[in-house]
Amino acid sequence: MNKDMIELIEEFIENAIIHGKATYDGDYKRGNKAGDKLFEICQMMKENIGLAQNMLDILLCNDEPNVKIWACSIALDMGYKVIEVEKMLRKLSEMPEIGILGFDAKMILETMDKL
């Protein structure tokens, strides 16, 4: 794993955690800022499939629910590990302890089902 990928993974995790906390707290400015950074990283991942797959293999194993939710969303967009990711999102959507983030997971699944 190269230094750039490690830094991207760390930045992804940091911003997904910030985004999740901001969602809970209703801090939309902080959440939007973290979301913008996540979208930038997502774009880099979509431009480099090998990088994306290596990053997703790590991010999908993270314990933080919002890290998994963001990683699952990217994986679905790329058609990567779709069955595994669907199961992960279903499990997350059924976890009352993660609150509104579970609803986010459910909405990703519903959006995917409509495509």
mmCIF file of the C-alpha atoms, coordinates in Angstrom:
data_MODEL
# 
_entry.id   MODEL 
# 
loop_
_atom_site.group_PDB 
_atom_site.id 
_atom_site.type_symbol 
_atom_site.label_atom_id 
_atom_site.label_alt_id 
_atom_site.label_comp_id 
_atom_site.label_asym_id 
_atom_site.label_entity_id 
_atom_site.label_seq_id 
_atom_site.pdbx_PDB_ins_code 
_atom_site.Cartn_x 
_atom_site.Cartn_y 
_atom_site.Cartn_z 
_atom_site.occupancy 
_atom_site.B_iso_or_equiv 
_atom_site.pdbx_formal_charge 
_atom_site.auth_seq_id 
_atom_site.auth_comp_id 
_atom_site.auth_asym_id 
_atom_site.auth_atom_id 
_atom_site.pdbx_PDB_model_num 
ATOM 1   C CA . MET A 1 1   ? 0.000   0.000  0.000   1.00 0.00 ? 1   MET A CA 1 
ATOM 2   C CA . ASN A 1 2   ? 1.498   3.330  -0.999  1.00 0.00 ? 2   ASN A CA 1 
ATOM 3   C CA . LYS A 1 3   ? 1.569   6.492  1.075   1.00 0.00 ? 3   LYS A CA 1 
ATOM 4   C CA . ASP A 1 4   ? -0.968  8.332  -1.096  1.00 0.00 ? 4   ASP A CA 1 
ATOM 5   C CA . MET A 1 5   ? -3.526  5.551  -0.712  1.00 0.00 ? 5   MET A CA 1 
ATOM 6   C CA . ILE A 1 6   ? -2.996  5.416  3.048   1.00 0.00 ? 6   ILE A CA 1 
ATOM 7   C CA . GLU A 1 7   ? -3.551  9.177  3.251   1.00 0.00 ? 7   GLU A CA 1 
ATOM 8   C CA . LEU A 1 8   ? -6.716  8.943  1.138   1.00 0.00 ? 8   LEU A CA 1 
ATOM 9   C CA . ILE A 1 9   ? -8.070  6.144  3.335   1.00 0.00 ? 9   ILE A CA 1 
ATOM 10  C CA . GLU A 1 10  ? -7.332  8.139  6.486   1.00 0.00 ? 10  GLU A CA 1 
ATOM 11  C CA . GLU A 1 11  ? -8.957  11.252 5.004   1.00 0.00 ? 11  GLU A CA 1 
ATOM 12  C CA . PHE A 1 12  ? -11.991 9.222  3.909   1.00 0.00 ? 12  PHE A CA 1 
ATOM 13  C CA . ILE A 1 13  ? -12.421 7.709  7.382   1.00 0.00 ? 13  ILE A CA 1 
ATOM 14  C CA . GLU A 1 14  ? -11.939 11.043 9.138   1.00 0.00 ? 14  GLU A CA 1 
ATOM 15  C CA . ASN A 1 15  ? -14.487 12.830 6.958   1.00 0.00 ? 15  ASN A CA 1 
ATOM 16  C CA . ALA A 1 16  ? -17.035 10.010 7.061   1.00 0.00 ? 16  ALA A CA 1 
ATOM 17  C CA . ILE A 1 17  ? -16.876 10.083 10.868  1.00 0.00 ? 17  ILE A CA 1 
ATOM 18  C CA . ILE A 1 18  ? -17.215 13.880 10.905  1.00 0.00 ? 18  ILE A CA 1 
ATOM 19  C CA . HIS A 1 19  ? -20.116 13.656 8.449   1.00 0.00 ? 19  HIS A CA 1 
ATOM 20  C CA . GLY A 1 20  ? -21.877 11.040 10.589  1.00 0.00 ? 20  GLY A CA 1 
ATOM 21  C CA . LYS A 1 21  ? -21.434 13.033 13.799  1.00 0.00 ? 21  LYS A CA 1 
ATOM 22  C CA . ALA A 1 22  ? -22.595 16.215 12.075  1.00 0.00 ? 22  ALA A CA 1 
ATOM 23  C CA . THR A 1 23  ? -25.671 14.338 10.855  1.00 0.00 ? 23  THR A CA 1 
ATOM 24  C CA . TYR A 1 24  ? -26.499 13.296 14.422  1.00 0.00 ? 24  TYR A CA 1 
ATOM 25  C CA . ASP A 1 25  ? -25.852 16.811 15.750  1.00 0.00 ? 25  ASP A CA 1 
ATOM 26  C CA . GLY A 1 26  ? -27.702 18.644 12.980  1.00 0.00 ? 26  GLY A CA 1 
ATOM 27  C CA . ASP A 1 27  ? -24.525 20.587 12.126  1.00 0.00 ? 27  ASP A CA 1 
ATOM 28  C CA . TYR A 1 28  ? -25.163 20.892 8.401   1.00 0.00 ? 28  TYR A CA 1 
ATOM 29  C CA . LYS A 1 29  ? -22.231 23.240 7.703   1.00 0.00 ? 29  LYS A CA 1 
ATOM 30  C CA . ARG A 1 30  ? -19.696 20.817 9.159   1.00 0.00 ? 30  ARG A CA 1 
ATOM 31  C CA . GLY A 1 31  ? -21.492 17.886 7.541   1.00 0.00 ? 31  GLY A CA 1 
ATOM 32  C CA . ASN A 1 32  ? -21.522 19.544 4.127   1.00 0.00 ? 32  ASN A CA 1 
ATOM 33  C CA . LYS A 1 33  ? -17.814 20.365 4.357   1.00 0.00 ? 33  LYS A CA 1 
ATOM 34  C CA . ALA A 1 34  ? -16.977 16.738 5.207   1.00 0.00 ? 34  ALA A CA 1 
ATOM 35  C CA . GLY A 1 35  ? -19.364 15.534 2.493   1.00 0.00 ? 35  GLY A CA 1 
ATOM 36  C CA . ASP A 1 36  ? -17.632 17.714 -0.097  1.00 0.00 ? 36  ASP A CA 1 
ATOM 37  C CA . LYS A 1 37  ? -14.268 16.181 0.829   1.00 0.00 ? 37  LYS A CA 1 
ATOM 38  C CA . LEU A 1 38  ? -15.761 12.693 0.613   1.00 0.00 ? 38  LEU A CA 1 
ATOM 39  C CA . PHE A 1 39  ? -17.164 13.430 -2.853  1.00 0.00 ? 39  PHE A CA 1 
ATOM 40  C CA . GLU A 1 40  ? -13.702 14.585 -3.975  1.00 0.00 ? 40  GLU A CA 1 
ATOM 41  C CA . ILE A 1 41  ? -12.192 11.314 -2.761  1.00 0.00 ? 41  ILE A CA 1 
ATOM 42  C CA . CYS A 1 42  ? -15.018 9.351  -4.395  1.00 0.00 ? 42  CYS A CA 1 
ATOM 43  C CA . GLN A 1 43  ? -14.271 11.049 -7.705  1.00 0.00 ? 43  GLN A CA 1 
ATOM 44  C CA . MET A 1 44  ? -10.584 10.091 -7.430  1.00 0.00 ? 44  MET A CA 1 
ATOM 45  C CA . MET A 1 45  ? -11.624 6.517  -6.711  1.00 0.00 ? 45  MET A CA 1 
ATOM 46  C CA . LYS A 1 46  ? -13.945 6.377  -9.720  1.00 0.00 ? 46  LYS A CA 1 
ATOM 47  C CA . GLU A 1 47  ? -11.106 7.591  -11.944 1.00 0.00 ? 47  GLU A CA 1 
ATOM 48  C CA . ASN A 1 48  ? -8.777  4.824  -10.740 1.00 0.00 ? 48  ASN A CA 1 
ATOM 49  C CA . ILE A 1 49  ? -10.577 1.474  -10.393 1.00 0.00 ? 49  ILE A CA 1 
ATOM 50  C CA . GLY A 1 50  ? -7.548  -0.331 -8.945  1.00 0.00 ? 50  GLY A CA 1 
ATOM 51  C CA . LEU A 1 51  ? -7.114  2.320  -6.273  1.00 0.00 ? 51  LEU A CA 1 
ATOM 52  C CA . ALA A 1 52  ? -10.837 2.231  -5.540  1.00 0.00 ? 52  ALA A CA 1 
ATOM 53  C CA . GLN A 1 53  ? -10.947 -1.531 -5.104  1.00 0.00 ? 53  GLN A CA 1 
ATOM 54  C CA . ASN A 1 54  ? -7.922  -1.522 -2.805  1.00 0.00 ? 54  ASN A CA 1 
ATOM 55  C CA . MET A 1 55  ? -9.401  1.293  -0.733  1.00 0.00 ? 55  MET A CA 1 
ATOM 56  C CA . LEU A 1 56  ? -12.851 -0.293 -0.601  1.00 0.00 ? 56  LEU A CA 1 
ATOM 57  C CA . ASP A 1 57  ? -11.415 -3.589 0.615   1.00 0.00 ? 57  ASP A CA 1 
ATOM 58  C CA . ILE A 1 58  ? -10.128 -1.690 3.653   1.00 0.00 ? 58  ILE A CA 1 
ATOM 59  C CA . LEU A 1 59  ? -12.996 0.782  4.120   1.00 0.00 ? 59  LEU A CA 1 
ATOM 60  C CA . LEU A 1 60  ? -15.705 -1.887 4.003   1.00 0.00 ? 60  LEU A CA 1 
ATOM 61  C CA . CYS A 1 61  ? -14.065 -3.544 7.034   1.00 0.00 ? 61  CYS A CA 1 
ATOM 62  C CA . ASN A 1 62  ? -14.064 -0.371 9.131   1.00 0.00 ? 62  ASN A CA 1 
ATOM 63  C CA . ASP A 1 63  ? -16.100 -0.461 12.347  1.00 0.00 ? 63  ASP A CA 1 
ATOM 64  C CA . GLU A 1 64  ? -17.599 3.020  11.943  1.00 0.00 ? 64  GLU A CA 1 
ATOM 65  C CA . PRO A 1 65  ? -21.117 2.795  10.447  1.00 0.00 ? 65  PRO A CA 1 
ATOM 66  C CA . ASN A 1 66  ? -20.852 5.945  8.334   1.00 0.00 ? 66  ASN A CA 1 
ATOM 67  C CA . VAL A 1 67  ? -17.516 4.840  6.880   1.00 0.00 ? 67  VAL A CA 1 
ATOM 68  C CA . LYS A 1 68  ? -19.191 1.608  5.794   1.00 0.00 ? 68  LYS A CA 1 
ATOM 69  C CA . ILE A 1 69  ? -22.234 3.429  4.431   1.00 0.00 ? 69  ILE A CA 1 
ATOM 70  C CA . TRP A 1 70  ? -20.133 5.766  2.274   1.00 0.00 ? 70  TRP A CA 1 
ATOM 71  C CA . ALA A 1 71  ? -17.898 2.898  1.136   1.00 0.00 ? 71  ALA A CA 1 
ATOM 72  C CA . CYS A 1 72  ? -20.935 0.763  0.292   1.00 0.00 ? 72  CYS A CA 1 
ATOM 73  C CA . SER A 1 73  ? -22.411 3.570  -1.774  1.00 0.00 ? 73  SER A CA 1 
ATOM 74  C CA . ILE A 1 74  ? -19.223 3.881  -3.821  1.00 0.00 ? 74  ILE A CA 1 
ATOM 75  C CA . ALA A 1 75  ? -18.921 0.112  -4.215  1.00 0.00 ? 75  ALA A CA 1 
ATOM 76  C CA . LEU A 1 76  ? -22.492 -0.092 -5.531  1.00 0.00 ? 76  LEU A CA 1 
ATOM 77  C CA . ASP A 1 77  ? -21.868 2.771  -7.967  1.00 0.00 ? 77  ASP A CA 1 
ATOM 78  C CA . MET A 1 78  ? -18.867 0.857  -9.280  1.00 0.00 ? 78  MET A CA 1 
ATOM 79  C CA . GLY A 1 79  ? -20.528 -2.565 -9.263  1.00 0.00 ? 79  GLY A CA 1 
ATOM 80  C CA . TYR A 1 80  ? -17.927 -3.829 -6.792  1.00 0.00 ? 80  TYR A CA 1 
ATOM 81  C CA . LYS A 1 81  ? -18.797 -6.618 -4.332  1.00 0.00 ? 81  LYS A CA 1 
ATOM 82  C CA . VAL A 1 82  ? -22.477 -5.849 -4.849  1.00 0.00 ? 82  VAL A CA 1 
ATOM 83  C CA . ILE A 1 83  ? -23.931 -8.858 -2.991  1.00 0.00 ? 83  ILE A CA 1 
ATOM 84  C CA . GLU A 1 84  ? -21.627 -8.370 0.007   1.00 0.00 ? 84  GLU A CA 1 
ATOM 85  C CA . VAL A 1 85  ? -22.351 -4.639 0.073   1.00 0.00 ? 85  VAL A CA 1 
ATOM 86  C CA . GLU A 1 86  ? -26.124 -5.144 -0.123  1.00 0.00 ? 86  GLU A CA 1 
ATOM 87  C CA . LYS A 1 87  ? -25.952 -7.484 2.886   1.00 0.00 ? 87  LYS A CA 1 
ATOM 88  C CA . MET A 1 88  ? -23.854 -4.950 4.761   1.00 0.00 ? 88  MET A CA 1 
ATOM 89  C CA . LEU A 1 89  ? -26.320 -2.134 4.045   1.00 0.00 ? 89  LEU A CA 1 
ATOM 90  C CA . ARG A 1 90  ? -29.290 -4.293 5.076   1.00 0.00 ? 90  ARG A CA 1 
ATOM 91  C CA . LYS A 1 91  ? -27.581 -5.094 8.361   1.00 0.00 ? 91  LYS A CA 1 
ATOM 92  C CA . LEU A 1 92  ? -26.773 -1.414 8.947   1.00 0.00 ? 92  LEU A CA 1 
ATOM 93  C CA . SER A 1 93  ? -30.340 -0.387 8.099   1.00 0.00 ? 93  SER A CA 1 
ATOM 94  C CA . GLU A 1 94  ? -31.636 -2.713 10.835  1.00 0.00 ? 94  GLU A CA 1 
ATOM 95  C CA . MET A 1 95  ? -29.410 -1.344 13.607  1.00 0.00 ? 95  MET A CA 1 
ATOM 96  C CA . PRO A 1 96  ? -31.482 0.996  15.795  1.00 0.00 ? 96  PRO A CA 1 
ATOM 97  C CA . GLU A 1 97  ? -28.384 2.046  17.731  1.00 0.00 ? 97  GLU A CA 1 
ATOM 98  C CA . ILE A 1 98  ? -26.982 3.945  14.731  1.00 0.00 ? 98  ILE A CA 1 
ATOM 99  C CA . GLY A 1 99  ? -30.096 6.094  14.426  1.00 0.00 ? 99  GLY A CA 1 
ATOM 100 C CA . ILE A 1 100 ? -30.509 8.157  11.282  1.00 0.00 ? 100 ILE A CA 1 
ATOM 101 C CA . LEU A 1 101 ? -27.448 6.555  9.683   1.00 0.00 ? 101 LEU A CA 1 
ATOM 102 C CA . GLY A 1 102 ? -29.473 3.342  9.453   1.00 0.00 ? 102 GLY A CA 1 
ATOM 103 C CA . PHE A 1 103 ? -32.049 5.304  7.485   1.00 0.00 ? 103 PHE A CA 1 
ATOM 104 C CA . ASP A 1 104 ? -29.268 6.471  5.143   1.00 0.00 ? 104 ASP A CA 1 
ATOM 105 C CA . ALA A 1 105 ? -28.314 2.828  4.539   1.00 0.00 ? 105 ALA A CA 1 
ATOM 106 C CA . LYS A 1 106 ? -31.958 1.982  3.846   1.00 0.00 ? 106 LYS A CA 1 
ATOM 107 C CA . MET A 1 107 ? -32.288 4.849  1.350   1.00 0.00 ? 107 MET A CA 1 
ATOM 108 C CA . ILE A 1 108 ? -29.202 3.684  -0.551  1.00 0.00 ? 108 ILE A CA 1 
ATOM 109 C CA . LEU A 1 109 ? -30.758 0.226  -0.851  1.00 0.00 ? 109 LEU A CA 1 
ATOM 110 C CA . GLU A 1 110 ? -34.094 1.648  -1.996  1.00 0.00 ? 110 GLU A CA 1 
ATOM 111 C CA . THR A 1 111 ? -32.401 3.866  -4.570  1.00 0.00 ? 111 THR A CA 1 
ATOM 112 C CA . MET A 1 112 ? -30.401 0.904  -5.829  1.00 0.00 ? 112 MET A CA 1 
ATOM 113 C CA . ASP A 1 113 ? -33.545 -1.219 -6.136  1.00 0.00 ? 113 ASP A CA 1 
ATOM 114 C CA . LYS A 1 114 ? -35.144 1.448  -8.354  1.00 0.00 ? 114 LYS A CA 1 
ATOM 115 C CA . LEU A 1 115 ? -32.260 1.434  -10.834 1.00 0.00 ? 115 LEU A CA 1 
# 
